[in-house]
Amino acid sequence: MRIDEQIKVLAIKTNMTLTEIGNKIDKSPQAFSQKMRRGNYTLDELEEIAMATGSTFHCGFEMQNGEVIKIM
């Protein structure tokens, strides 16, 4: 699932509109819409989206031996 699709699911599950999420992270509706179309978010932006929706963002790598390398 692409990141824009995941953010849409997050919006639905948190009863927020994409506009509301954009406003909470100080993005205009146009800027947030463009971000959604491009799907190029920084890790910091994804963390902001998580905070704006009352969620926690996790990002990392899990190796075959079970070791996890967290990025954030």
HUTAVEN-V756953 format. One record per helix or strand of 2 or more residues. SS is the DSSP state (~ for helix, > for strand). FROM is the first residue (numbers start at 1). LEN is the number of residues. If there is no record, write none. Layout:
SS FROM LEN
SS FROM LEN
This chain:
~ 3 11
~ 18 7
~ 29 10
~ 43 10
> 60 3
> 68 3
